[in-house]
C-alpha cells in the first residue's frame, strides 16, 4: 500500500514535532481549518489529526467552529502571560496612542525574528490608507520601512545571519502577501540586491530612520524608527503608514523618534537615539499630546 506524505513524514516524528506542526498550521490567512486541511498542512495522517484535535480541544488549545477548528483561548492565555511581546506592547501602547491621535492613519510596532517581520500591534483609523499589516501577521522584510529599520539596527551577527538565511530572496520578486498587486506580484516589486540593501542599511543607520514609498500600496508611505536597547540595538521598530501626500510627512521621523525614546525609557534605561533636530533640521517635529491631558 502506498503511504501518504503525511504518513511517511509522521513515522519518525516525536509528539512534540507533531504538536508544533499542528499549532503552526494556522496563520493570519487561515485562522480556521477543516480537519482534513489541518492534516495536510501539518503533514500527519487524517485519523491522527482527528485524535489530536479531540485532545487539544479538550485542553482548550483548539476550538471547534462550524465544522472547522481554530486556536483556542487557552492558547492565547498561555502565550500572553509571559511573552516578551506582551511587555513590549504594553510599554509601546501609550506612545502609539499619542502618534495615532495626531495622524489618524496607521501606527504599528514590529519585531524581527528568523522568519522576518512580525507585527505585534497595529492601530488604525477609519478611512485610513490601505495597510496590509495585521496583528501577529508577517510583512516583507526588504521592502518595508519596518523591516529595513530592524535590519539596520540589529546586532551585526543577527543581520548577517538573517541575510545568509534569506539570500535567495535578494534581487528576486517579492513573494506572498503584502503588496497591492495581489497574486503574482503584478506590479513587479523586487527585493534589493545584497549590495543595494547594504547601501540602504548604511544610510538608514546614518539618518536614524527609514522611509519607503509605494512598495506595499502605491498611494502610501511607510516610515519607521528603531526602539533601541541600552546597547543601541533595535528591540523593535515603530512605524506609521500614511498617504504619500500627507501634510505630516516632513515631521513623521521626528515624531516617531520622540515616541520611540519614550518606549525605550518605559522598557529600561534611556538609550541614545538620533535627536529630532538632526533628522529634519528644517522642520519642527510634530508635537505629541501631553499624556496628562
GUSE-51006 format. One record per residue: z, x, y of N, C-alpha, C in turn. Coordinates in steps of 0.1 Angstrom, whole numbers, plus 5000, padded with zeros to 4 digits. Layout:
BEGIN
((Z,X,Y),(Z,X,Y),(Z,X,Y))
...
end
This chain:
BEGIN
((5000,5008,4988),(5000,5000,5000),(5000,5009,5012))
((4991,5005,5022),(4990,5013,5035),(5002,5010,5044))
((5009,5021,5049),(5020,5019,5057),(5015,5017,5072))
((5023,5009,5079),(5020,5007,5093),(5025,5019,5101))
((5020,5022,5113),(5025,5033,5121),(5040,5032,5123))
((5045,5019,5125),(5060,5018,5127),(5067,5022,5115))
((5062,5019,5103),(5069,5022,5090),(5069,5037,5089))
((5057,5044,5091),(5057,5058,5090),(5066,5065,5099))
((5066,5061,5112),(5075,5067,5122),(5089,5065,5119))
((5093,5053,5114),(5107,5050,5113),(5113,5056,5100))
((5105,5061,5091),(5110,5066,5079),(5120,5077,5081))
((5118,5086,5090),(5127,5097,5093),(5135,5096,5105))
((5136,5083,5110),(5144,5081,5122),(5159,5080,5119))
((5166,5084,5129),(5181,5081,5129),(5183,5068,5136))
((5195,5062,5134),(5198,5050,5140),(5197,5051,5155))
((5202,5062,5161),(5201,5064,5175),(5187,5065,5180))
((5178,5071,5172),(5164,5071,5176),(5158,5057,5178))
((5161,5049,5168),(5156,5035,5169),(5162,5028,5181))
((5175,5029,5183),(5181,5022,5194),(5175,5026,5207))
((5173,5039,5209),(5167,5044,5222),(5153,5038,5224))
((5145,5038,5213),(5132,5032,5215),(5132,5017,5218))
((5141,5010,5211),(5142,4996,5213),(5145,4993,5228))
((5156,4999,5233),(5160,4996,5246),(5150,5002,5257))
((5143,5013,5253),(5133,5018,5262),(5120,5011,5262))
((5118,5001,5253),(5106,4993,5253),(5104,4984,5265))
((5115,4981,5271),(5114,4972,5283),(5112,4980,5296))
((5104,4975,5305),(5103,4981,5317),(5100,4971,5328))
((5097,4975,5340),(5095,4966,5351),(5083,4956,5349))
((5073,4961,5342),(5061,4953,5339),(5064,4944,5327))
((5073,4948,5318),(5076,4940,5306),(5091,4938,5305))
((5097,4930,5314),(5111,4927,5313),(5115,4919,5301))
((5106,4912,5295),(5109,4904,5283),(5097,4906,5273))
((5101,4907,5260),(5091,4909,5250),(5093,4900,5238))
((5082,4896,5231),(5084,4889,5219),(5089,4900,5209))
((5095,4895,5198),(5100,4905,5188),(5088,4913,5182))
((5077,4907,5180),(5065,4914,5175),(5061,4925,5185))
((5061,4922,5198),(5057,4932,5208),(5068,4943,5208))
((5080,4939,5207),(5091,4949,5207),(5089,4958,5195))
((5086,4953,5184),(5084,4961,5172),(5073,4971,5174))
((5062,4967,5180),(5051,4976,5182),(5054,4987,5192))
((5061,4983,5203),(5064,4993,5214),(5075,5003,5209))
((5084,4998,5201),(5094,5007,5196),(5090,5014,5183))
((5078,5011,5178),(5073,5017,5165),(5083,5015,5154))
((5087,5003,5151),(5096,5000,5140),(5090,4988,5132))
((5092,4987,5119),(5087,4976,5112),(5092,4963,5117))
((5084,4952,5116),(5088,4939,5122),(5101,4934,5115))
((5103,4935,5102),(5116,4930,5097),(5128,4938,5103))
((5126,4951,5105),(5137,4959,5111),(5140,4954,5125))
((5129,4951,5132),(5131,4946,5146),(5139,4934,5147))
((5136,4924,5137),(5144,4912,5137),(5159,4915,5135))
((5162,4924,5125),(5176,4927,5123),(5182,4934,5135))
((5175,4943,5142),(5181,4949,5153),(5183,4939,5165))
((5174,4930,5167),(5175,4920,5177),(5188,4912,5174))
((5190,4908,5162),(5202,4900,5158),(5214,4907,5162))
((5215,4920,5158),(5227,4928,5160),(5229,4930,5175))
((5219,4934,5183),(5220,4937,5197),(5223,4924,5205))
((5218,4913,5200),(5221,4900,5207),(5235,4897,5205))
((5241,4898,5193),(5255,4896,5191),(5264,4905,5200))
((5259,4917,5202),(5267,4926,5211),(5265,4924,5225))
((5256,4915,5229),(5253,4913,5243),(5244,4923,5250))
((5238,4932,5242),(5229,4942,5248),(5215,4936,5249))
((5211,4926,5242),(5199,4919,5243),(5202,4904,5245))
((5193,4897,5251),(5194,4882,5252),(5181,4876,5248))
((5182,4864,5242),(5170,4856,5238),(5167,4846,5249))
((5154,4845,5252),(5150,4835,5263),(5136,4830,5260))
((5135,4818,5257),(5122,4811,5254),(5114,4819,5243))
((5120,4823,5233),(5113,4830,5222),(5112,4845,5224))
((5115,4850,5236),(5114,4864,5238),(5128,4870,5239))
((5129,4883,5240),(5142,4890,5242),(5140,4898,5254))
((5152,4901,5260),(5152,4909,5272),(5166,4916,5272))
((5167,4927,5280),(5180,4934,5281),(5191,4924,5286))
((5203,4925,5280),(5214,4916,5283),(5223,4921,5294))
((5231,4912,5299),(5240,4915,5310),(5250,4926,5306))
((5254,4926,5293),(5263,4936,5288),(5257,4950,5290))
((5245,4952,5288),(5238,4965,5290),(5239,4969,5305))
((5236,4959,5314),(5237,4962,5328),(5251,4966,5332))
((5261,4958,5326),(5275,4961,5329),(5279,4975,5325))
((5275,4979,5313),(5279,4993,5309),(5272,5004,5317))
((5259,5001,5321),(5252,5011,5329),(5258,5012,5343))
((5263,5001,5348),(5267,5001,5362),(5281,5007,5364))
((5289,5007,5354),(5303,5011,5355),(5305,5026,5360))
((5296,5035,5355),(5298,5049,5358),(5286,5056,5361))
((5275,5049,5364),(5262,5056,5366),(5263,5063,5380))
((5258,5076,5380),(5257,5083,5393),(5249,5075,5403))
((5239,5068,5399),(5230,5060,5408),(5238,5049,5415))
((5249,5044,5408),(5257,5033,5414),(5264,5039,5427))
((5271,5050,5425),(5278,5056,5437),(5269,5060,5448))
((5257,5065,5444),(5247,5069,5454),(5242,5056,5462))
((5240,5046,5455),(5235,5033,5461),(5246,5028,5470))
((5259,5028,5465),(5270,5023,5474),(5271,5031,5487))
((5269,5044,5486),(5270,5052,5498),(5259,5050,5507))
((5247,5047,5502),(5235,5045,5510),(5234,5031,5516))
((5239,5021,5510),(5236,5008,5515),(5239,5005,5529))
((5251,5009,5535),(5253,5006,5549),(5242,5012,5558))
((5238,5024,5555),(5228,5031,5563),(5214,5025,5561))
((5211,5021,5549),(5199,5014,5546),(5198,5001,5554))
((5210,4994,5554),(5210,4981,5561),(5207,4983,5576))
((5213,4994,5582),(5210,4997,5596),(5195,5000,5599))
((5189,5008,5590),(5175,5011,5592),(5167,4998,5590))
((5170,4990,5580),(5163,4978,5578),(5164,4968,5589))
((5176,4968,5596),(5178,4958,5607),(5169,4962,5619))
((5166,4974,5620),(5157,4978,5631),(5142,4976,5627))
((5138,4980,5616),(5124,4980,5612),(5119,4967,5607))
((5127,4960,5599),(5124,4947,5592),(5111,4949,5584))
((5110,4960,5576),(5099,4962,5567),(5104,4965,5553))
((5103,4977,5549),(5109,4981,5536),(5117,4994,5538))
((5129,4994,5532),(5137,5006,5532),(5142,5008,5518))
((5140,5021,5513),(5143,5023,5499),(5149,5037,5496))
((5156,5038,5485),(5161,5051,5481),(5158,5054,5467))
((5155,5067,5464),(5150,5070,5451),(5155,5084,5447))
((5154,5087,5434),(5158,5100,5428),(5147,5105,5419))
((5147,5118,5416),(5137,5124,5407),(5144,5127,5394))
((5137,5124,5383),(5141,5129,5370),(5129,5134,5363))
((5130,5137,5350),(5119,5144,5343),(5106,5135,5343))
((5108,5122,5344),(5096,5113,5344),(5090,5111,5357))
((5097,5114,5368),(5091,5112,5381),(5101,5104,5391))
((5096,5096,5400),(5104,5090,5410),(5109,5077,5405))
((5122,5075,5405),(5129,5063,5401),(5136,5056,5413))
((5132,5044,5416),(5137,5037,5428),(5150,5030,5424))
((5161,5034,5432),(5174,5028,5429),(5177,5015,5437))
((5171,5015,5449),(5174,5003,5457),(5162,5001,5467))
((5159,4988,5470),(5149,4985,5480),(5153,4973,5488))
((5152,4974,5501),(5155,4963,5510),(5141,4959,5516))
((5138,4946,5516),(5125,4942,5522),(5127,4929,5530))
((5119,4928,5540),(5119,4917,5549),(5107,4908,5545))
((5109,4895,5548),(5098,4885,5546),(5087,4888,5555))
((5074,4889,5550),(5063,4891,5559),(5060,4906,5561))
((5067,4915,5554),(5065,4929,5555),(5052,4933,5548))
((5047,4945,5551),(5035,4950,5544),(5037,4951,5529))
((5027,4951,5522),(5028,4953,5507),(5035,4966,5503))
((5043,4965,5493),(5051,4977,5488),(5052,4975,5473))
((5047,4985,5466),(5047,4985,5451),(5060,4989,5445))
((5069,4994,5453),(5082,4999,5447),(5090,4987,5442))
((5097,4989,5431),(5106,4979,5425),(5119,4986,5421))
((5130,4979,5422),(5143,4985,5418),(5142,4988,5404))
((5146,5000,5400),(5146,5005,5386),(5132,5007,5382))
((5122,5007,5391),(5108,5010,5387),(5104,5024,5391))
((5092,5028,5387),(5087,5041,5389),(5076,5041,5400))
((5075,5052,5407),(5065,5054,5417),(5058,5067,5414))
((5045,5068,5418),(5038,5081,5417),(5046,5092,5424))
((5046,5104,5419),(5053,5115,5425),(5045,5123,5435))
((5033,5126,5432),(5025,5135,5440),(5018,5128,5452))
((5018,5115,5453),(5010,5108,5463),(5019,5098,5471))
((5033,5100,5470),(5042,5092,5478),(5051,5100,5486))
((5055,5095,5497),(5065,5103,5506),(5078,5106,5498))
((5082,5096,5491),(5095,5098,5483),(5093,5109,5473))
((5082,5109,5465),(5081,5120,5455),(5079,5133,5461))
((5071,5134,5472),(5069,5147,5479),(5082,5153,5484))
((5090,5145,5491),(5103,5150,5496),(5112,5154,5485))
((5113,5147,5474),(5121,5151,5463),(5117,5164,5457))
((5104,5166,5455),(5099,5179,5450),(5102,5190,5460))
((5100,5188,5473),(5101,5198,5483),(5115,5203,5484))
((5125,5195,5483),(5139,5198,5485),(5147,5199,5472))
((5140,5198,5461),(5148,5201,5448),(5150,5215,5446))
((5159,5219,5437),(5161,5233,5434),(5148,5238,5428))
((5146,5251,5431),(5133,5257,5427),(5130,5256,5413))
((5140,5258,5404),(5137,5257,5390),(5134,5243,5386))
((5139,5233,5393),(5136,5219,5390),(5122,5216,5393))
((5118,5220,5405),(5104,5218,5410),(5094,5225,5400))
((5097,5237,5397),(5088,5245,5388),(5087,5238,5374))
((5098,5234,5369),(5098,5227,5356),(5091,5214,5356))
((5092,5206,5367),(5085,5194,5368),(5070,5196,5369))
((5066,5206,5377),(5052,5208,5379),(5046,5213,5365))
((5053,5221,5358),(5048,5226,5345),(5047,5214,5335))
((5056,5205,5335),(5056,5193,5326),(5045,5184,5330))
((5041,5183,5343),(5031,5173,5347),(5018,5180,5352))
((5016,5192,5347),(5004,5200,5352),(4991,5193,5350))
((4990,5185,5339),(4978,5178,5336),(4974,5167,5346))
((4984,5163,5354),(4982,5152,5364),(4977,5158,5377))
((4979,5171,5380),(4975,5176,5392),(4960,5177,5393))
((4954,5172,5404),(4940,5172,5406),(4933,5161,5399))
((4941,5152,5392),(4935,5142,5384),(4937,5128,5391))
((4929,5118,5388),(4931,5105,5393),(4945,5100,5390))
((4951,5093,5399),(4964,5087,5397),(4963,5075,5387))
((4971,5076,5377),(4970,5066,5366),(4982,5056,5368))
((4981,5044,5363),(4992,5035,5362),(4993,5027,5375))
((5004,5019,5376),(5006,5010,5387),(5011,5019,5399))
((5010,5013,5411),(5015,5019,5423),(5004,5022,5433))
((4991,5018,5431),(4981,5019,5440),(4973,5006,5442))
((4969,5003,5454),(4964,4989,5457),(4950,4987,5451))
((4945,4997,5444),(4932,4994,5438),(4933,4986,5425))
((4944,4985,5420),(4946,4977,5407),(4941,4985,5396))
((4938,4978,5385),(4934,4985,5372),(4922,4995,5375))
((4923,5007,5369),(4912,5016,5371),(4912,5025,5383))
((4922,5022,5392),(4923,5031,5404),(4910,5031,5411))
((4904,5020,5415),(4891,5019,5421),(4889,5025,5434))
((4901,5027,5441),(4900,5034,5454),(4898,5049,5452))
((4899,5054,5440),(4897,5068,5438),(4909,5077,5443))
((4921,5072,5442),(4932,5080,5446),(4934,5092,5436))
((4935,5104,5441),(4935,5116,5432),(4948,5124,5436))
((4955,5129,5426),(4966,5138,5429),(4961,5151,5435))
((4969,5157,5443),(4965,5170,5448),(4965,5181,5437))
((4957,5191,5439),(4957,5202,5430),(4971,5210,5432))
((4974,5219,5423),(4986,5226,5425),(4987,5234,5438))
((4976,5240,5441),(4975,5248,5454),(4977,5238,5466))
((4971,5227,5466),(4972,5217,5477),(4987,5212,5477))
((4992,5210,5466),(5006,5204,5465),(5016,5214,5470))
((5015,5227,5467),(5024,5237,5471),(5023,5239,5486))
((5011,5238,5492),(5010,5238,5507),(5017,5226,5513))
((5015,5214,5507),(5022,5202,5512),(5037,5204,5512))
((5042,5209,5501),(5057,5210,5499),(5062,5220,5509))
((5055,5231,5512),(5059,5241,5521),(5060,5235,5535))
((5050,5227,5539),(5050,5220,5552),(5062,5210,5553))
((5064,5203,5542),(5075,5193,5542),(5088,5200,5544))
((5090,5211,5537),(5103,5219,5539),(5104,5224,5553))
((5093,5228,5559),(5094,5233,5573),(5098,5222,5583))
((5092,5210,5581),(5095,5199,5591),(5106,5190,5588))
((5110,5190,5575),(5121,5182,5570),(5119,5168,5566))
((5106,5164,5565),(5103,5150,5561),(5089,5150,5556))
((5085,5138,5550),(5072,5137,5545),(5066,5123,5550))
((5053,5123,5552),(5046,5110,5556),(5033,5109,5549))
((5031,5098,5543),(5018,5095,5535),(5012,5083,5540))
((4999,5083,5544),(4992,5071,5549),(4983,5066,5539))
((4984,5053,5536),(4974,5046,5529),(4971,5050,5514))
((4980,5057,5508),(4978,5061,5494),(4982,5049,5485))
((4993,5043,5487),(4997,5032,5479),(4991,5019,5484))
((4991,5016,5496),(4984,5005,5502),(4977,5010,5515))
((4964,5006,5516),(4956,5011,5527),(4961,5008,5541))
((4969,4998,5543),(4974,4994,5556),(4988,4999,5558))
((4994,5007,5549),(5008,5010,5550),(5010,5025,5551))
((5021,5029,5558),(5025,5043,5558),(5039,5044,5552))
((5041,5055,5544),(5054,5058,5539),(5060,5070,5545))
((5072,5070,5549),(5079,5081,5555),(5092,5083,5548))
((5096,5095,5544),(5108,5098,5536),(5114,5111,5540))
((5127,5111,5539),(5135,5123,5542),(5145,5126,5530))
((5149,5138,5528),(5159,5141,5517),(5173,5137,5521))
((5181,5133,5511),(5195,5132,5512),(5200,5144,5505))
((5206,5153,5512),(5209,5167,5507),(5224,5168,5502))
((5225,5177,5492),(5238,5181,5487),(5244,5191,5496))
((5256,5195,5494),(5262,5206,5503),(5254,5219,5501))
((5247,5221,5490),(5240,5233,5488),(5226,5232,5494))
((5222,5221,5500),(5209,5219,5507),(5198,5215,5498))
((5201,5210,5486),(5191,5204,5477),(5191,5189,5477))
((5180,5183,5475),(5179,5168,5475),(5186,5162,5463))
((5195,5153,5466),(5200,5144,5456),(5193,5131,5455))
((5186,5128,5466),(5178,5115,5467),(5169,5116,5478))
((5160,5106,5479),(5151,5105,5491),(5153,5091,5497))
((5154,5091,5510),(5155,5078,5517),(5142,5076,5524))
((5136,5065,5522),(5122,5063,5528),(5120,5049,5533))
((5110,5047,5541),(5106,5034,5546),(5091,5032,5544))
((5086,5020,5543),(5072,5017,5542),(5070,5007,5554))
((5060,5010,5563),(5058,5002,5575),(5043,5001,5577))
((5038,4992,5585),(5024,4992,5588),(5019,5005,5595))
((5007,5009,5593),(5002,5021,5599),(5002,5020,5614))
((5002,5008,5619),(5001,5005,5634),(5015,5003,5640))
((5026,5005,5632),(5039,5002,5636),(5043,5009,5649))
((5049,5002,5659),(5054,5007,5671),(5065,5017,5669))
((5072,5016,5658),(5083,5025,5655),(5079,5038,5648))
((5066,5040,5645),(5062,5051,5638),(5066,5065,5643))
((5065,5067,5657),(5069,5080,5662),(5084,5084,5659))
((5092,5073,5658),(5107,5076,5657),(5112,5074,5643))
((5103,5072,5633),(5108,5070,5619),(5116,5082,5613))
((5110,5094,5614),(5116,5105,5608),(5130,5108,5615))
((5131,5108,5628),(5145,5110,5634),(5155,5099,5629))
((5151,5087,5628),(5160,5076,5624),(5164,5078,5610))
((5155,5082,5601),(5158,5084,5587),(5167,5096,5585))
((5164,5107,5593),(5173,5119,5592),(5187,5116,5596))
((5189,5107,5606),(5202,5104,5610),(5209,5096,5599))
((5202,5086,5593),(5207,5078,5582),(5210,5087,5570))
((5202,5096,5567),(5204,5105,5555),(5216,5114,5557))
((5218,5118,5569),(5230,5126,5572),(5243,5118,5569))
((5242,5105,5573),(5253,5096,5571),(5256,5094,5556))
((5245,5093,5548),(5247,5091,5534),(5253,5104,5528))
((5248,5115,5532),(5254,5128,5527),(5268,5129,5530))
((5273,5125,5542),(5287,5125,5546),(5295,5116,5537))
((5289,5104,5534),(5296,5095,5525),(5297,5100,5511))
((5288,5108,5507),(5288,5114,5493),(5297,5126,5492))
((5298,5134,5503),(5306,5146,5502),(5306,5153,5516))
((5308,5166,5516),(5309,5174,5529),(5295,5173,5536))
((5296,5174,5549),(5285,5174,5558),(5275,5185,5554))
((5262,5182,5553),(5252,5193,5549),(5243,5195,5561))
((5236,5206,5560),(5227,5210,5571),(5214,5202,5569))
((5210,5194,5579),(5197,5187,5578),(5190,5190,5592))
((5177,5189,5592),(5170,5191,5605),(5174,5182,5616))
((5177,5187,5627),(5181,5178,5638),(5170,5170,5643))
((5173,5158,5647),(5162,5148,5651),(5153,5154,5662))
((5159,5161,5672),(5151,5165,5683),(5142,5177,5680))
((5143,5183,5668),(5134,5193,5663),(5123,5188,5655))
((5124,5175,5651),(5113,5169,5644),(5103,5162,5653))
((5107,5154,5662),(5098,5148,5672),(5104,5151,5686))
((5103,5163,5691),(5109,5166,5704),(5104,5157,5715))
((5092,5152,5714),(5086,5144,5724),(5090,5130,5724))
((5097,5126,5714),(5101,5112,5712),(5116,5111,5710))
((5122,5100,5716),(5136,5097,5714),(5137,5090,5700))
((5147,5094,5693),(5150,5087,5680),(5152,5072,5682))
((5148,5064,5672),(5152,5050,5672),(5167,5049,5670))
((5174,5041,5679),(5188,5040,5678),(5192,5030,5668))
((5201,5035,5659),(5206,5026,5649),(5217,5017,5654))
((5220,5005,5649),(5231,4997,5654),(5244,5004,5651))
((5254,5002,5659),(5267,5007,5657),(5273,4999,5645))
((5278,5006,5634),(5284,4999,5623),(5295,4990,5626))
((5302,4993,5638),(5313,4984,5642),(5309,4972,5649))
((5296,4970,5652),(5292,4958,5659),(5290,4947,5650))
end
